[in-house]
Amino acid sequence: MKIFEMKQALAELPAVNFRLPSGDYLPAHFHVTEVGLVTKHFIDCGGVERRETAANFQLWEAGDYDHRLAPQKFLHILQLAEKILGNEELSIEVEYQQATIGRFGLAFDGTDFRLTPMHTACLAQDACGIPSQFGALPQLPVACCTPGGGCC
């Protein structure tokens, strides 16, 4: 989900609800503690330099059971963050505390915002010998996994 899509959804909603991938709802008294811009600058295992940038929301819950974030208040928070985010086309990632801080994508189903699972992936599959379709892995020579064998 992109920032402009979230703003459109918030403008139409009577209440803000977030659901975990399990289907459970975040408690109604959650807080948005941060809205930020996150840039990841890295080298993939094939040696290609990459950058990823996303808007990041941190959701948190405390013992403040009377708290309820209204859609207009969330829109106001997003307006305050415009000077940092700059681009309404940015994808949104969400952090939420569970056993450890979980990182999620965000989707909207017409009623609720859904925290969606995020997965790792090899970005240099051709350099690692991983087929583009996740079928059976090719049999690599034993020398591949030895120092200097060319394995990433």
Backbone hydrogen bonds, N-H to C=O, Kabsch-Sander energy under -0.5 kcal/mol:
donor,donor_aa,acceptor,acceptor_aa,energy
3,I,90,L,-1.6
4,F,88,E,-2.3
6,M,2,K,-1.9
7,K,3,I,-2.5
8,Q,4,F,-2.0
9,A,5,E,-2.2
10,L,6,M,-2.9
11,A,7,K,-1.8
12,E,8,Q,-0.6
12,E,9,A,-1.2
13,L,9,A,-0.9
13,L,10,L,-0.6
16,V,69,L,-0.7
17,N,15,A,-0.6
19,R,113,F,-2.5
20,L,24,D,-3.4
23,G,20,L,-2.3
26,L,18,F,-2.8
30,F,27,P,-1.6
31,H,60,W,-3.9
33,T,31,H,-0.8
33,T,58,Q,-2.2
34,E,58,Q,-1.0
36,G,56,N,-2.8
38,V,36,G,-0.5
38,V,54,A,-2.9
40,K,52,E,-3.1
41,H,39,T,-0.5
42,F,40,K,-0.5
42,F,50,R,-2.6
44,D,48,V,-2.5
47,G,44,D,-2.2
50,R,42,F,-3.4
52,E,40,K,-2.2
54,A,38,V,-2.2
55,A,91,S,-2.8
56,N,36,G,-2.9
57,F,93,E,-2.5
58,Q,34,E,-2.3
59,L,57,F,-0.6
59,L,95,E,-3.0
60,W,31,H,-2.3
65,Y,63,G,-1.9
67,H,64,D,-1.5
69,L,28,A,-0.5
70,A,68,R,-0.7
74,F,70,A,-2.1
75,L,71,P,-2.5
76,H,72,Q,-2.0
77,I,73,K,-2.1
78,L,74,F,-2.3
79,Q,75,L,-2.2
80,L,76,H,-2.3
81,A,77,I,-1.6
82,E,78,L,-0.6
82,E,79,Q,-0.9
83,K,80,L,-0.6
84,I,81,A,-1.4
85,L,81,A,-3.0
86,G,82,E,-2.7
87,N,85,L,-1.8
88,E,86,G,-0.5
90,L,87,N,-1.3
92,I,1,M,-2.2
93,E,55,A,-2.7
94,V,104,F,-2.8
95,E,57,F,-3.1
96,Y,102,G,-2.1
97,Q,59,L,-0.8
98,Q,100,T,-2.0
102,G,96,Y,-3.0
104,F,94,V,-2.8
105,G,116,T,-2.8
106,L,92,I,-0.5
107,A,114,R,-2.0
109,D,112,D,-2.3
113,F,17,N,-2.9
114,R,107,A,-3.0
115,L,19,R,-3.4
116,T,105,G,-1.9
116,T,114,R,-0.6
123,L,121,A,-0.6
127,A,124,A,-0.9
128,C,124,A,-1.3
129,G,125,Q,-1.2
130,I,125,Q,-2.1
135,G,133,Q,-2.8
140,L,138,P,-0.7
144,C,141,P,-2.0
145,C,142,V,-1.3
146,T,143,A,-1.5
149,G,146,T,-2.7
151,C,144,C,-1.1
